[in-house]
């Protein structure tokens, strides 16, 4: 594991312990196998010294948990890198843009709050996938067509933040 720049092992360990109290032990990932899931699967510099790799990851389930995570990270000066689903493989997937960053994986925040087919908008949490949104539209008989990139397991929110497009 690579620690973040200017963060001691003691500070890192203390932050991880506090993270576990906030989201539960099962949602804080620091083992090498877990952290490997947050690497760029298509990196040309896999296992080289300058590959961008995280130091760990955490998956909060609510806005309040995200706020607590940010407060803890600020206290320990631990850099964070948020992802919605981490599926934009063209931009490195869920890999951070700085080695040692702690990933904030928002996949558990997957509620669809509102879909309005009269004014054509939706309000979703970051972990909602295109599949989730499509199923919601079908289940509730909404008169909408989705314009999505391929594949559908990506995030509408993540695609919007990446200035992505669909195909229609």
N, CA and C atoms as an extended XYZ file, in Angstrom:
504
Properties=species:S:1:pos:R:3:atomname:S:1:resname:S:1:resid:I:1 pbc="F F F"
N         0.835       -1.175        0.000 N   UNK     1
C         0.000        0.000        0.000 CA  UNK     1
C         0.886        1.246        0.000 C   UNK     1
N         0.479        2.226       -0.788 N   UNK     2
C         1.209        3.488       -0.831 CA  UNK     2
C         0.436        4.522       -0.025 C   UNK     2
N         1.090        5.097        0.937 N   UNK     3
C         0.462        6.132        1.751 CA  UNK     3
C         0.371        7.437        0.968 C   UNK     3
N        -0.590        8.269        1.318 N   UNK     4
C        -0.664        9.589        0.694 CA  UNK     4
C         0.565       10.412        1.058 C   UNK     4
N         0.916       11.352        0.192 N   UNK     5
C         2.043       12.235        0.438 CA  UNK     5
C         1.840       12.967        1.763 C   UNK     5
N         2.837       12.963        2.587 N   UNK     6
C         2.872       13.715        3.843 CA  UNK     6
C         1.845       13.243        4.879 C   UNK     6
N         1.431       11.969        4.796 N   UNK     7
C         0.546       11.376        5.808 CA  UNK     7
C         1.290       10.190        6.416 C   UNK     7
N         1.448       10.198        7.722 N   UNK     8
C         2.174        9.126        8.402 CA  UNK     8
C         1.300        7.872        8.505 C   UNK     8
N         1.942        6.750        8.726 N   UNK     9
C         1.211        5.501        8.922 CA  UNK     9
C         0.284        5.611       10.133 C   UNK     9
N         0.748        6.266       11.182 N   UNK    10
C        -0.059        6.446       12.390 CA  UNK    10
C        -1.320        7.253       12.093 C   UNK    10
N        -1.186        8.344       11.374 N   UNK    11
C        -2.350        9.167       11.012 CA  UNK    11
C        -3.288        8.396       10.092 C   UNK    11
N        -2.714        7.688        9.134 N   UNK    12
C        -3.527        6.903        8.205 CA  UNK    12
C        -4.341        5.861        8.971 C   UNK    12
N        -3.688        5.126        9.861 N   UNK    13
C        -4.366        4.092       10.640 CA  UNK    13
C        -5.469        4.679       11.524 C   UNK    13
N        -5.219        5.841       12.110 N   UNK    14
C        -6.226        6.493       12.954 CA  UNK    14
C        -7.431        6.908       12.125 C   UNK    14
N        -7.198        7.449       10.931 N   UNK    15
C        -8.302        7.834       10.046 CA  UNK    15
C        -9.125        6.611        9.659 C   UNK    15
N        -8.460        5.524        9.316 N   UNK    16
C        -9.160        4.288        8.934 CA  UNK    16
C       -10.035        3.795       10.089 C   UNK    16
N        -9.516        3.841       11.305 N   UNK    17
C       -10.310        3.412       12.463 CA  UNK    17
C       -11.560        4.273       12.621 C   UNK    17
N       -11.420        5.576       12.419 N   UNK    18
C       -12.578        6.460       12.521 CA  UNK    18
C       -13.559        6.218       11.371 C   UNK    18
N       -13.039        5.956       10.182 N   UNK    19
C       -13.913        5.629        9.047 CA  UNK    19
C       -14.761        4.400        9.370 C   UNK    19
N       -14.138        3.397        9.959 N   UNK    20
C       -14.845        2.152       10.287 CA  UNK    20
C       -15.995        2.406       11.262 C   UNK    20
N       -15.818        3.335       12.181 N   UNK    21
C       -16.885        3.674       13.122 CA  UNK    21
C       -18.058        4.357       12.414 C   UNK    21
N       -17.775        5.057       11.343 N   UNK    22
C       -18.816        5.789       10.615 CA  UNK    22
C       -19.624        4.872        9.698 C   UNK    22
N       -18.961        4.061        8.889 N   UNK    23
C       -19.665        3.278        7.857 CA  UNK    23
C       -19.698        1.783        8.136 C   UNK    23
N       -18.970        1.330        9.130 N   UNK    24
C       -18.873       -0.104        9.399 CA  UNK    24
C       -17.615       -0.672        8.775 C   UNK    24
N       -17.044       -1.631        9.443 N   UNK    25
C       -15.780       -2.229        9.008 CA  UNK    25
C       -15.851       -2.795        7.594 C   UNK    25
N       -17.005       -3.390        7.254 N   UNK    26
C       -17.123       -4.037        5.944 CA  UNK    26
C       -17.112       -3.064        4.773 C   UNK    26
N       -17.227       -1.758        5.042 N   UNK    27
C       -17.268       -0.762        3.968 CA  UNK    27
C       -16.024        0.113        3.911 C   UNK    27
N       -14.971       -0.308        4.617 N   UNK    28
C       -13.675        0.359        4.541 CA  UNK    28
C       -12.685       -0.660        3.993 C   UNK    28
N       -12.055       -0.316        2.878 N   UNK    29
C       -11.215       -1.269        2.149 CA  UNK    29
C        -9.759       -0.815        2.165 C   UNK    29
N        -8.907       -1.596        2.818 N   UNK    30
C        -7.481       -1.254        2.843 CA  UNK    30
C        -6.592       -2.433        2.468 C   UNK    30
N        -7.168       -3.617        2.338 N   UNK    31
C        -6.381       -4.785        1.937 CA  UNK    31
C        -5.964       -4.681        0.481 C   UNK    31
N        -4.857       -5.296        0.142 N   UNK    32
C        -4.328       -5.182       -1.224 CA  UNK    32
C        -5.301       -5.705       -2.274 C   UNK    32
N        -6.028       -6.769       -1.966 N   UNK    33
C        -6.999       -7.301       -2.934 CA  UNK    33
C        -8.144       -6.320       -3.157 C   UNK    33
N        -8.623       -5.702       -2.080 N   UNK    34
C        -9.701       -4.725       -2.197 CA  UNK    34
C        -9.247       -3.481       -2.940 C   UNK    34
N        -8.082       -2.974       -2.583 N   UNK    35
C        -7.577       -1.750       -3.188 CA  UNK    35
C        -7.282       -1.963       -4.670 C   UNK    35
N        -6.898       -3.181       -5.042 N   UNK    36
C        -6.621       -3.480       -6.444 CA  UNK    36
C        -7.846       -3.242       -7.337 C   UNK    36
N        -9.034       -3.351       -6.770 N   UNK    37
C       -10.260       -3.112       -7.547 CA  UNK    37
C       -10.395       -1.651       -7.962 C   UNK    37
N        -9.630       -0.769       -7.333 N   UNK    38
C        -9.705        0.655       -7.625 CA  UNK    38
C        -8.519        1.137       -8.460 C   UNK    38
N        -7.843        0.217       -9.114 N   UNK    39
C        -6.756        0.583      -10.017 CA  UNK    39
C        -7.301        0.672      -11.438 C   UNK    39
N        -6.563        1.348      -12.284 N   UNK    40
C        -6.931        1.454      -13.697 CA  UNK    40
C        -6.628        0.117      -14.367 C   UNK    40
N        -7.693       -0.604      -14.720 N   UNK    41
C        -7.531       -1.948      -15.298 CA  UNK    41
C        -6.780       -1.924      -16.627 C   UNK    41
N        -6.750       -0.783      -17.304 N   UNK    42
C        -6.103       -0.683      -18.607 CA  UNK    42
C        -4.821        0.139      -18.563 C   UNK    42
N        -4.279        0.337      -17.371 N   UNK    43
C        -3.078        1.152      -17.225 CA  UNK    43
C        -1.905        0.547      -17.981 C   UNK    43
N        -1.189        1.400      -18.676 N   UNK    44
C         0.015        0.963      -19.377 CA  UNK    44
C         1.226        0.912      -18.447 C   UNK    44
N         1.027        1.415      -17.218 N   UNK    45
C         2.142        1.450      -16.264 CA  UNK    45
C         1.810        0.638      -15.013 C   UNK    45
N         1.053       -0.446      -15.198 N   UNK    46
C         0.657       -1.319      -14.094 CA  UNK    46
C         1.895       -1.779      -13.332 C   UNK    46
N         1.873       -1.619      -12.013 N   UNK    47
C         2.949       -2.026      -11.102 CA  UNK    47
C         4.252       -1.248      -11.280 C   UNK    47
N         4.231       -0.174      -12.042 N   UNK    48
C         5.419        0.680      -12.116 CA  UNK    48
C         5.345        1.721      -11.010 C   UNK    48
N         6.470        2.294      -10.669 N   UNK    49
C         6.557        3.209       -9.531 CA  UNK    49
C         5.617        4.402       -9.654 C   UNK    49
N         5.349        4.876      -10.851 N   UNK    50
C         4.523        6.069      -11.018 CA  UNK    50
C         3.062        5.761      -11.381 C   UNK    50
N         2.648        4.495      -11.243 N   UNK    51
C         1.234        4.172      -11.435 CA  UNK    51
C         0.414        4.858      -10.341 C   UNK    51
N        -0.738        5.395      -10.707 N   UNK    52
C        -1.609        6.057       -9.746 CA  UNK    52
C        -2.463        5.012       -9.043 C   UNK    52
N        -2.169        4.786       -7.762 N   UNK    53
C        -2.891        3.779       -6.988 CA  UNK    53
C        -3.412        4.400       -5.695 C   UNK    53
N        -4.587        3.957       -5.248 N   UNK    54
C        -5.129        4.476       -3.990 CA  UNK    54
C        -4.488        3.813       -2.784 C   UNK    54
N        -4.688        4.428       -1.629 N   UNK    55
C        -4.228        3.824       -0.381 CA  UNK    55
C        -5.338        3.015        0.276 C   UNK    55
N        -6.566        3.256       -0.141 N   UNK    56
C        -7.716        2.559        0.411 CA  UNK    56
C        -8.985        3.115       -0.186 C   UNK    56
N       -10.114        2.605        0.294 N   UNK    57
C       -11.414        3.077       -0.195 CA  UNK    57
C       -12.441        2.945        0.912 C   UNK    57
N       -13.472        3.758        0.805 N   UNK    58
C       -14.582        3.727        1.757 CA  UNK    58
C       -15.866        3.908        0.962 C   UNK    58
N       -16.923        3.205        1.388 N   UNK    59
C       -18.207        3.275        0.677 CA  UNK    59
C       -19.299        3.746        1.637 C   UNK    59
N       -19.475        5.060        1.760 N   UNK    60
C       -20.544        5.585        2.612 CA  UNK    60
C       -21.909        5.348        1.971 C   UNK    60
N       -22.957        5.363        2.815 N   UNK    61
C       -24.308        5.088        2.312 CA  UNK    61
C       -25.240        6.292        2.383 C   UNK    61
N       -24.752        7.418        2.893 N   UNK    62
C       -25.630        8.578        3.043 CA  UNK    62
C       -24.813        9.868        2.982 C   UNK    62
N       -25.527       10.958        2.782 N   UNK    63
C       -24.883       12.273        2.791 CA  UNK    63
C       -24.197       12.525        4.118 C   UNK    63
N       -24.843       12.139        5.206 N   UNK    64
C       -24.265       12.339        6.528 CA  UNK    64
C       -22.960       11.564        6.693 C   UNK    64
N       -22.919       10.345        6.171 N   UNK    65
C       -21.679        9.567        6.237 CA  UNK    65
C       -20.588       10.212        5.389 C   UNK    65
N       -20.949       10.734        4.217 N   UNK    66
C       -19.957       11.423        3.378 CA  UNK    66
C       -19.403       12.630        4.129 C   UNK    66
N       -20.270       13.392        4.758 N   UNK    67
C       -19.825       14.558        5.516 CA  UNK    67
C       -18.869       14.157        6.639 C   UNK    67
N       -19.184       13.086        7.341 N   UNK    68
C       -18.312       12.612        8.419 CA  UNK    68
C       -16.965       12.154        7.866 C   UNK    68
N       -16.980       11.467        6.743 N   UNK    69
C       -15.739       11.014        6.099 CA  UNK    69
C       -14.870       12.215        5.734 C   UNK    69
N       -15.473       13.236        5.165 N   UNK    70
C       -14.714       14.421        4.768 CA  UNK    70
C       -14.122       15.121        5.997 C   UNK    70
N       -14.881       15.214        7.070 N   UNK    71
C       -14.355       15.832        8.295 CA  UNK    71
C       -13.140       15.056        8.821 C   UNK    71
N       -13.248       13.731        8.842 N   UNK    72
C       -12.136       12.888        9.313 CA  UNK    72
C       -10.925       13.063        8.401 C   UNK    72
N       -11.148       13.002        7.104 N   UNK    73
C       -10.039       13.157        6.146 CA  UNK    73
C        -9.368       14.521        6.308 C   UNK    73
N       -10.156       15.558        6.530 N   UNK    74
C        -9.569       16.885        6.739 CA  UNK    74
C        -8.706       16.916        7.991 C   UNK    74
N        -9.183       16.292        9.047 N   UNK    75
C        -8.442       16.283       10.316 CA  UNK    75
C        -7.073       15.607       10.146 C   UNK    75
N        -7.031       14.535        9.351 N   UNK    76
C        -5.782       13.789        9.167 CA  UNK    76
C        -5.048       14.171        7.880 C   UNK    76
N        -5.587       15.152        7.162 N   UNK    77
C        -4.995       15.627        5.902 CA  UNK    77
C        -4.854       14.497        4.886 C   UNK    77
N        -5.870       13.655        4.842 N   UNK    78
C        -5.915       12.505        3.946 CA  UNK    78
C        -6.663       12.899        2.673 C   UNK    78
N        -6.017       12.876        1.514 N   UNK    79
C        -6.694       13.268        0.280 CA  UNK    79
C        -7.755       12.243       -0.129 C   UNK    79
N        -8.879       12.754       -0.634 N   UNK    80
C        -9.994       11.911       -1.054 CA  UNK    80
C       -10.202       12.024       -2.555 C   UNK    80
N       -10.714       10.941       -3.159 N   UNK    81
C       -11.040       10.930       -4.586 CA  UNK    81
C       -12.402       10.254       -4.732 C   UNK    81
N       -13.477       11.037       -4.940 N   UNK    82
C       -14.812       10.434       -5.037 CA  UNK    82
C       -15.079        9.824       -6.412 C   UNK    82
N       -15.798        8.713       -6.400 N   UNK    83
C       -16.274        8.104       -7.645 CA  UNK    83
C       -17.748        7.759       -7.462 C   UNK    83
N       -18.487        7.765       -8.565 N   UNK    84
C       -19.908        7.397       -8.476 CA  UNK    84
C       -20.048        5.888       -8.636 C   UNK    84
N       -19.673        5.366       -9.777 N   UNK    85
C       -19.628        3.904       -9.958 CA  UNK    85
C       -18.240        3.461      -10.410 C   UNK    85
N       -17.408        4.400      -10.810 N   UNK    86
C       -16.041        4.077      -11.227 CA  UNK    86
C       -15.978        3.302      -12.520 C   UNK    86
N       -16.976        3.487      -13.389 N   UNK    87
C       -17.050        2.672      -14.599 CA  UNK    87
C       -16.568        3.378      -15.868 C   UNK    87
N       -16.136        4.629      -15.772 N   UNK    88
C       -15.683        5.306      -16.982 CA  UNK    88
C       -14.263        4.857      -17.297 C   UNK    88
N       -14.177        3.749      -17.988 N   UNK    89
C       -12.884        3.110      -18.229 CA  UNK    89
C       -11.983        3.941      -19.129 C   UNK    89
N       -12.578        4.822      -19.933 N   UNK    90
C       -11.781        5.695      -20.792 CA  UNK    90
C       -10.990        6.727      -19.990 C   UNK    90
N       -11.437        7.017      -18.783 N   UNK    91
C       -10.753        7.977      -17.926 CA  UNK    91
C       -10.065        7.299      -16.751 C   UNK    91
N        -9.777        6.030      -16.851 N   UNK    92
C        -9.052        5.336      -15.798 CA  UNK    92
C        -9.922        4.626      -14.788 C   UNK    92
N       -11.220        4.524      -15.078 N   UNK    93
C       -12.108        3.821      -14.167 CA  UNK    93
C       -12.142        4.502      -12.813 C   UNK    93
N       -11.935        3.739      -11.788 N   UNK    94
C       -11.997        4.281      -10.427 CA  UNK    94
C       -10.630        4.664       -9.878 C   UNK    94
N        -9.599        4.629      -10.713 N   UNK    95
C        -8.253        4.982      -10.262 CA  UNK    95
C        -8.182        6.465       -9.899 C   UNK    95
N        -7.478        6.790       -8.825 N   UNK    96
C        -7.363        8.194       -8.425 CA  UNK    96
C        -6.423        8.964       -9.352 C   UNK    96
N        -6.436       10.284       -9.224 N   UNK    97
C        -5.508       11.090      -10.025 CA  UNK    97
C        -4.247       11.468       -9.248 C   UNK    97
N        -4.107       10.868       -8.055 N   UNK    98
C        -2.912       11.081       -7.241 CA  UNK    98
C        -2.681        9.829       -6.394 C   UNK    98
N        -1.493        9.294       -6.429 N   UNK    99
C        -1.167        8.106       -5.648 CA  UNK    99
C        -1.382        8.359       -4.163 C   UNK    99
N        -1.937        7.352       -3.491 N   UNK   100
C        -2.153        7.423       -2.056 CA  UNK   100
C        -3.494        8.001       -1.663 C   UNK   100
N        -4.243        8.492       -2.625 N   UNK   101
C        -5.556        9.056       -2.335 CA  UNK   101
C        -6.482        7.964       -1.814 C   UNK   101
N        -7.386        8.338       -0.922 N   UNK   102
C        -8.384        7.415       -0.401 CA  UNK   102
C        -9.646        7.587       -1.241 C   UNK   102
N       -10.102        6.508       -1.870 N   UNK   103
C       -11.285        6.552       -2.733 CA  UNK   103
C       -12.546        6.651       -1.877 C   UNK   103
N       -13.445        7.547       -2.245 N   UNK   104
C       -14.775        7.602       -1.641 CA  UNK   104
C       -15.716        7.032       -2.698 C   UNK   104
N       -16.069        5.776       -2.532 N   UNK   105
C       -16.883        5.039       -3.490 CA  UNK   105
C       -18.357        5.231       -3.127 C   UNK   105
N       -19.080        5.948       -3.975 N   UNK   106
C       -20.460        6.319       -3.681 CA  UNK   106
C       -21.481        5.310       -4.215 C   UNK   106
N       -21.046        4.091       -4.492 N   UNK   107
C       -21.921        3.071       -5.069 CA  UNK   107
C       -23.111        2.718       -4.182 C   UNK   107
N       -22.968        2.861       -2.867 N   UNK   108
C       -24.079        2.520       -1.969 CA  UNK   108
C       -25.147        3.615       -1.934 C   UNK   108
N       -24.811        4.788       -2.432 N   UNK   109
C       -25.778        5.879       -2.502 CA  UNK   109
C       -26.486        5.756       -3.848 C   UNK   109
N       -27.480        4.869       -3.890 N   UNK   110
C       -28.076        4.498       -5.179 CA  UNK   110
C       -29.597        4.671       -5.218 C   UNK   110
N       -30.068        5.706       -4.534 N   UNK   111
C       -31.512        5.973       -4.544 CA  UNK   111
C       -31.901        6.855       -5.729 C   UNK   111
N       -33.034        6.534       -6.307 N   UNK   112
C       -33.648        7.403       -7.304 CA  UNK   112
C       -34.671        8.233       -6.546 C   UNK   112
N       -34.457        9.521       -6.487 N   UNK   113
C       -35.278       10.397       -5.666 CA  UNK   113
C       -36.506       10.884       -6.421 C   UNK   113
N       -36.324       11.254       -7.678 N   UNK   114
C       -37.458       11.739       -8.467 CA  UNK   114
C       -37.179       11.560       -9.950 C   UNK   114
N       -38.215       11.159      -10.688 N   UNK   115
C       -38.172       11.137      -12.148 CA  UNK   115
C       -39.431       11.854      -12.625 C   UNK   115
N       -39.254       12.923      -13.374 N   UNK   116
C       -40.364       13.748      -13.857 CA  UNK   116
C       -40.436       13.642      -15.376 C   UNK   116
N       -41.482       12.974      -15.871 N   UNK   117
C       -41.601       12.810      -17.314 CA  UNK   117
C       -42.394       13.942      -17.967 C   UNK   117
N       -42.817       14.910      -17.186 N   UNK   118
C       -43.473       16.088      -17.763 CA  UNK   118
C       -42.426       17.162      -18.084 C   UNK   118
N       -41.478       17.324      -17.169 N   UNK   119
C       -40.420       18.319      -17.381 CA  UNK   119
C       -39.086       17.671      -17.773 C   UNK   119
N       -39.074       16.359      -17.848 N   UNK   120
C       -37.925       15.585      -18.339 CA  UNK   120
C       -36.643       15.791      -17.530 C   UNK   120
N       -36.692       15.422      -16.265 N   UNK   121
C       -35.496       15.438      -15.443 CA  UNK   121
C       -35.594       14.330      -14.409 C   UNK   121
N       -34.450       14.030      -13.820 N   UNK   122
C       -34.430       13.083      -12.711 CA  UNK   122
C       -33.449       13.589      -11.658 C   UNK   122
N       -33.693       13.184      -10.438 N   UNK   123
C       -32.784       13.461       -9.330 CA  UNK   123
C       -32.370       12.104       -8.785 C   UNK   123
N       -31.091       11.834       -8.869 N   UNK   124
C       -30.570       10.533       -8.454 CA  UNK   124
C       -29.333       10.725       -7.588 C   UNK   124
N       -29.062        9.727       -6.771 N   UNK   125
C       -27.808        9.710       -6.028 CA  UNK   125
C       -26.696        9.216       -6.957 C   UNK   125
N       -25.442        9.456       -6.591 N   UNK   126
C       -24.334        9.147       -7.504 CA  UNK   126
C       -24.158        7.679       -7.863 C   UNK   126
N       -24.601        6.752       -7.025 N   UNK   127
C       -24.411        5.332       -7.307 CA  UNK   127
C       -25.466        4.714       -8.213 C   UNK   127
N       -26.427        5.491       -8.666 N   UNK   128
C       -27.474        4.977       -9.564 CA  UNK   128
C       -26.861        4.713      -10.932 C   UNK   128
N       -27.128        3.534      -11.473 N   UNK   129
C       -26.641        3.199      -12.813 CA  UNK   129
C       -27.730        3.483      -13.841 C   UNK   129
N       -27.343        3.458      -15.105 N   UNK   130
C       -28.337        3.599      -16.177 CA  UNK   130
C       -29.346        2.459      -16.115 C   UNK   130
N       -28.893        1.254      -15.796 N   UNK   131
C       -29.816        0.127      -15.649 CA  UNK   131
C       -30.845        0.416      -14.561 C   UNK   131
N       -30.385        0.934      -13.405 N   UNK   132
C       -31.289        1.271      -12.305 CA  UNK   132
C       -32.338        2.280      -12.757 C   UNK   132
N       -31.888        3.326      -13.433 N   UNK   133
C       -32.803        4.380      -13.872 CA  UNK   133
C       -33.783        3.846      -14.912 C   UNK   133
N       -33.299        3.051      -15.835 N   UNK   134
C       -34.181        2.459      -16.850 CA  UNK   134
C       -35.251        1.587      -16.191 C   UNK   134
N       -34.836        0.733      -15.272 N   UNK   135
C       -35.807       -0.137      -14.591 CA  UNK   135
C       -36.842        0.673      -13.825 C   UNK   135
N       -36.420        1.752      -13.214 N   UNK   136
C       -37.352        2.628      -12.489 CA  UNK   136
C       -38.368        3.255      -13.460 C   UNK   136
N       -37.879        3.730      -14.579 N   UNK   137
C       -38.757        4.338      -15.589 CA  UNK   137
C       -39.779        3.321      -16.080 C   UNK   137
N       -39.342        2.107      -16.354 N   UNK   138
C       -40.248        1.060      -16.825 CA  UNK   138
C       -41.262        0.679      -15.748 C   UNK   138
N       -40.807        0.481      -14.534 N   UNK   139
C       -41.660        0.059      -13.431 CA  UNK   139
C       -42.767        1.079      -13.151 C   UNK   139
N       -42.448        2.354      -13.283 N   UNK   140
C       -43.402        3.404      -12.944 CA  UNK   140
C       -44.128        3.969      -14.165 C   UNK   140
N       -43.937        3.339      -15.329 N   UNK   141
C       -44.659        3.743      -16.534 CA  UNK   141
C       -44.365        5.165      -16.983 C   UNK   141
N       -43.156        5.627      -16.768 N   UNK   142
C       -42.790        6.985      -17.183 CA  UNK   142
C       -42.627        7.031      -18.693 C   UNK   142
N       -43.022        8.128      -19.286 N   UNK   143
C       -42.947        8.300      -20.751 CA  UNK   143
C       -41.646        9.027      -21.085 C   UNK   143
N       -40.548        8.291      -20.975 N   UNK   144
C       -39.226        8.850      -21.221 CA  UNK   144
C       -38.383        7.862      -22.007 C   UNK   144
N       -37.452        8.402      -22.765 N   UNK   145
C       -36.446        7.589      -23.430 CA  UNK   145
C       -35.089        8.041      -22.898 C   UNK   145
N       -34.256        7.115      -22.580 N   UNK   146
C       -32.927        7.466      -22.066 CA  UNK   146
C       -31.917        7.498      -23.204 C   UNK   146
N       -31.063        8.490      -23.195 N   UNK   147
C       -29.977        8.631      -24.159 CA  UNK   147
C       -28.689        8.313      -23.407 C   UNK   147
N       -28.215        7.091      -23.554 N   UNK   148
C       -27.101        6.656      -22.716 CA  UNK   148
C       -25.887        6.246      -23.537 C   UNK   148
N       -24.712        6.379      -22.928 N   UNK   149
C       -23.524        5.816      -23.554 CA  UNK   149
C       -23.518        4.317      -23.305 C   UNK   149
N       -22.686        3.625      -23.985 N   UNK   150
C       -22.551        2.200      -23.751 CA  UNK   150
C       -21.386        2.021      -22.793 C   UNK   150
N       -21.457        1.234      -21.827 N   UNK   151
C       -22.520        0.330      -21.402 CA  UNK   151
C       -23.432        0.958      -20.348 C   UNK   151
N       -24.546        0.295      -20.102 N   UNK   152
C       -25.565        0.819      -19.204 CA  UNK   152
C       -25.264        0.697      -17.728 C   UNK   152
N       -24.173        0.032      -17.349 N   UNK   153
C       -23.872       -0.074      -15.921 CA  UNK   153
C       -23.165        1.146      -15.388 C   UNK   153
N       -22.900        2.119      -16.249 N   UNK   154
C       -22.283        3.364      -15.810 CA  UNK   154
C       -23.275        4.250      -15.077 C   UNK   154
N       -22.816        5.394      -14.659 N   UNK   155
C       -23.605        6.313      -13.846 CA  UNK   155
C       -24.060        7.529      -14.646 C   UNK   155
N       -25.362        7.856      -14.623 N   UNK   156
C       -25.805        9.101      -15.263 CA  UNK   156
C       -25.090       10.317      -14.674 C   UNK   156
N       -24.922       10.328      -13.361 N   UNK   157
C       -24.260       11.455      -12.717 CA  UNK   157
C       -22.791       11.523      -13.124 C   UNK   157
N       -22.126       10.381      -13.092 N   UNK   158
C       -20.718       10.350      -13.497 CA  UNK   158
C       -20.542       10.768      -14.950 C   UNK   158
N       -21.418       10.311      -15.827 N   UNK   159
C       -21.345       10.670      -17.236 CA  UNK   159
C       -21.542       12.180      -17.418 C   UNK   159
N       -22.485       12.748      -16.674 N   UNK   160
C       -22.734       14.184      -16.759 CA  UNK   160
C       -21.512       14.967      -16.291 C   UNK   160
N       -20.905       14.530      -15.187 N   UNK   161
C       -19.730       15.243      -14.668 CA  UNK   161
C       -18.521       15.111      -15.580 C   UNK   161
N       -18.447       14.025      -16.347 N   UNK   162
C       -17.369       13.846      -17.315 CA  UNK   162
C       -17.690       14.507      -18.649 C   UNK   162
N       -18.802       15.231      -18.710 N   UNK   163
C       -19.273       15.864      -19.949 CA  UNK   163
C       -19.487       14.829      -21.042 C   UNK   163
N       -20.028       13.673      -20.632 N   UNK   164
C       -20.283       12.591      -21.566 CA  UNK   164
C       -21.528       12.830      -22.392 C   UNK   164
N       -21.733       11.948      -23.341 N   UNK   165
C       -22.888       12.043      -24.235 CA  UNK   165
C       -23.538       10.680      -24.368 C   UNK   165
N       -24.684       10.651      -24.992 N   UNK   166
C       -25.343        9.413      -25.367 CA  UNK   166
C       -25.231        9.243      -26.877 C   UNK   166
N       -26.077        8.420      -27.442 N   UNK   167
C       -25.977        8.134      -28.860 CA  UNK   167
C       -27.179        8.534      -29.696 C   UNK   167
N       -28.156        9.224      -29.104 N   UNK   168
C       -29.326        9.624      -29.901 CA  UNK   168
C       -29.504       11.127      -29.864 C   UNK   168
